[in-house]
């Protein structure tokens, strides 16, 4: 009796789909939606020759680094030298490096850290990932600002034309509703820009939102944050919260997305949140409980000179202050 075997033959349409999926650089555990659209026919009911449907651009190949990275950058040691003009030379990148930009997210799930992210789009009307974009995003504003990108939803009976972008962690399997926060200042160092602090060329890097777009590696950024946190030199902004400016002291360069400080790690990030809450209480005219081991924030009522540190939610010691 002959042994059975699997025939390697595949239908032509299935081979085309497999080739298209391989060209999209999909991460592991990616869900692919296949939408079959009827071809547009001419007046005589035939598809015009020389005309083919435009292949959709993969979101994994979207390159936003040009809107983040500077054309060139210099190290902090060079900036602090008065009267000297110098630029950091760019070393040639390794062969075979991808030309498209990678996204980075903070994964609150099993990773508990900064990980490469996957950019995804869905219809704002039906919340399904069946929307085809009219064009791909070209900058972070296209991704972060709602209702900026248009498309056509392929779900039956859905008239949606607006795109909503979201991110998933690319390091582990995720459910449909599991998303991660995008760290838009962290990017692949595709231009080999040297770190403003240590002058090494590393990747990924964080790009400050200053005029010069100064670049800092993640190790130096972690050290910068911890040093400022130990000295309690974070800046409290009424709109942004507890943040830091560019390491070179550039004006109007406060980090807007505070999830970037997750790079500190769980222990240091909890301390960052604690200091930020204390600073907020003090700026609102409140006081901190002086009782040993307490330190709860207290906001007295207007015109009152006495306040009690009410216990509740694991805080408060019951002491009365006058």
N, C-alpha and C positions, 0 to 999 in steps of 0.2 A: 504494500500500500504506500503510495507516494505521500511525502510530507507536505503539509499545506504551507503556503508562504504568502506574504503580503506583496501585492503588486505595487511597484513604485509609480505607476501612472497616476496623473492628476489631471482633472479637467483644466482647460486653458484658462478659464476665468479664475480658478482657484490659484493657479500658478501666478497670475498677474497680481492677485491680492497678496500672496506671500512675498513676492518681490517688492511690492509697495510697502509692506509692513517692515521688511528688512531695511529699506532705505530710509525709514523714519527714525532710526536710532532710538527705538522704544526701550525704556527701562524695564526691569523685571516687574511682574505683577501689573502690567498696564492692560487696561480694558479697551478694546478696539471696537468702535461702532461702525458697521458697514451699512452705508446708505446707497441704495440703487436708485438712481434718478433717470427718468426717460430722456433720451436724446432729443434735442430740438430738431424738428423736421422742417424742411423747406415748403414752398407753396405746393409742390407736387407730392408731398408726403415722403420725400427722401431726405436723408441727412446730407447736407452740403459737403462736397468733397473739399479736402484740404482744411477742414475745420474740425477740431476735436475739443472736447470739454477740458477746461483748464484743470490740471491736477492740483489738489489742495496742498498748501505748504504746511509742512509739519511744524507744530509749535515747539518741538524739541530743537529745531534749527533756527529759531528766532534769535537774532543777535542784537542785544540792547547795550553792549559794552561801549559802543561809540557815543552813546548819550550819557555814559557814566565816567569812563576813563578819560584822563587828559591825553593830549598828544605827547606830552613829555612832563617830567616831574624832577624835582631835585630833593636831595636829602636835607634833613633838618640842620645838620652840621654846616651845610653850605649856606642855608638861609641865614644862620646866625653870624656868619662872617661878613662884616661890613666892608663894602668896597670891592668884594671879590665876585666875579661872575663865573659861574661854573654850572654845568649840568651833568646829571647822571647819565652815563652811557648805557645804552640798552644792549644786553647780551642777546645773541641769537637764541631763539627758542628751540626746544627740542623738535626733532623731525617728527612729522606725523601728528602734531598737535591739532585738535579740531579748531576750525575757524569760527564756529558758532559759540555763543556765550552760554554758560551754564547758570542756572538760577540756584539760589541758596535760600533755605528756609530754616526756621527753628522748629524742630520736631519735639512736641510735648509728650509724645507717646513713648515707645520703647527706646528710642534713640537718646532722648534727653540731651540734645545738642544741635549744633549747626550741621546740616546735611544738604547735599545736592537736592534740588527740588524739581518737580515736574509741573510745567505750566499747562493748565487745562482751561477750556472755555465751555460755557453752557448758555442755554437760552434763558433770558431773564423772565420770560413768561411762563414756560412749563418746567423750568429748572432741569431740563434734560440736556445731555451732552451730544445733541444731534444738530447743533447749529454750525453751518458752514460760513466762515468769515468772508466778507467781501475783499478784505486785504489783511495781511498780517500786521501785528503791532510793531511799531518802529521805535518806540521809546517807552519809558516806564509810565509816563502819563497815560498812554493808551491802555495800559494794564490796570493801573491803580484807580483812575477816575471812572466812576460808573457811567454806563450808557454812552461811552465815547466811541465804541466800535460797533459797526453794523454787520449784519449777516442775514442769513435765511435759514429758519428752522425747518428741518426735514421731518419733524414729528407730524403725524396725521392730524389735521384740523387745528394746528397751532399757527397763529399768525405772527409769532414773535420775530422781531428783526433786530433786537438789541443783544449784545454779547456781555456776559459777565465772566470775568476771569477769576480763577482760584488756583491754589497751589497744593500739591501733595508732596509728602516726603518720598524721595526716590530710593531710600535705603531699606525699606521694608514694605510688606504688603499692607494696603490700606483699604478700608471700607469706602462705600460710596459717599458717606457723609463725613468722613474724616479728612480734614484739611489742616494745613499748616500756615503759619504767618510768614509772608515773604520778607526777606532781608534785602531790600533793594539797594543798599549801599555796598553789599558784598558781591564781588564779581570775580570771574576768572581773569587773571592778569594776562590777557592776550597780547598786550603791547610791551610786556617785560618792563614795566615801570618799577623803579627801585623804591623801597620803603623809605618814607621820609625820616624815620628814626634810625634804623640800623643799616640802611642803604643796600640791604640784600634784595634780590629779586625772587619773590615767592608768589605762590598762588594757592588759594584765592587771597584776595586783599579787600580791604575796606576803603572806599573812596569818600572823603569828606565832602559836604555840600558847600564848599567855599568856592570863591572865584577861581582859584588855582587848581581845584580838584586834587588836593594832596592825597597821596596814597600811603596807606600804612598796612603792614602785614598783621595778621590776626594775633600773633604772639605779642607784638609790640602794642597792639590795641588793648589786649588784656592787661598788660603791665601798666599802660597809661590809665586805664579805668581803675585798677586796684590802687594805684598811687594817689589818684585824685579822691578816691573813696576814703582812703585812710586819712587824708588831710581834710576831708569834708569840703572839697572844693568843687563839687558838682554845682551846676547853675540851675536855680529854680525859675522856670519860665511860666507865666500864668497860663499860657495856651498849651505849651508842650509838656510841661512837668519838669521832672528832675533829669537834666541832660548834660552833655558835654559838648564844647565846641571843637574845632579842628585843633590838633595837637600843636600847630604852629601859631595858634592864637588869632586866626583869621576872623574878621567880624562876620556876623550873620551866618554862622556855620554850625549852629546847634543841631544835633542829631534829632530828627523829628520822629522816626520810628523807634520807640524806646525798647522794642524787643531785641534790638542789636546788643543791648547790655546783658542779654542772656549768655553772651560769651563769657561772662564772669564766672559762670558755674552756679550751682544751686545755692551754696552757702553764701557766697559773696553777693549774689543777686538778691537774696532775702535781706541782707544787710543794706543793700542799695535801696530796696523798697522801704525798709524801716527808716532810714535816714531821710528819704524823700517825704514820707508821711510826717515825720517830725518837723521838717522844714515848712511843710504846708500849714501845719497847725500854728507854728510860730508866726508865719506871715499873715494868718487870719486873726491875729491878736490873742491866740490861746497860749496856754502854758503847758509844760510837761510836769507830770507828777514827780516830786522829788523823793518819794518814798523808795528806799533801796529795793531793787529788783522789780520795780513797777515801770515808771517812765511813760505811763499812758498819756495821751494828748487830751487836754481839757479845754473846752471852749465855754467860758462863763457867759451868762446872759447879759445883755447890755444893761449897764447901770448897777450890776451886782458886783460886790467885792469878795463874796464868799462862793466857793465852788467845791463840790464834793466829787471825789474820784469814785464814781459809781461802779461797782463790780458787774461784769457781764461779758459774755462771749470770750471768756478766758482772760479778760483785761480788767484793770481796776482793783484797788486795794481797800476802798472805803474810807480813806483819810479825807478830812475836811481841811481845805486851804482857805486862808483869809488874806 
